[in-house]
């Protein structure tokens, strides 16, 4: 018969398991994670947005998102699943790719994180297309600076750069 020590007492394993209160593991669901994410986004950086501000920004972007829906998400009172339209509206308001907020709500994997990074870069390219012709050179200079910085970071990590890509263009950003 196997024995264990609980509270400095030697107990029979079967009796000890039956006598001890069940251990509950706190597994956070998508709603709880989404609630925390929305709250963090509302306070991110210089933001100090109310639920009304989130709803106003969504409406300004052509989305239907009410103050009550945002409050319900924050207070875990959302009835049923959070809709795709709501998640897309939140992604728009917070300026993140929809895949990021979907991953937060549904759970994420390493593959999802790569998709999120890819979508962030794609969103940057879409935004860059909206720049005026006089701002394009500034954007290109900034991208050259970012590329140079990333390559320096890679070198510091001790990783070799891909062949033929060892020289970064000079930055025009001052």
Secondary structure, DSSP 8 states (H G I E B T S, - for coil): --EEEETTEEEEHHHHHHHS---------HHHHHHHHHHHHHTSTT----HHHHHHHHHHTT----HHHHHHHHTT---SS--HHHHHHHHHHHT--HHHHHHHHH---HHHHHHHHHHHHHHHHHHHTTS-HHHHHHHHHHHHHHHHHHHHHHHHHT----TT----------
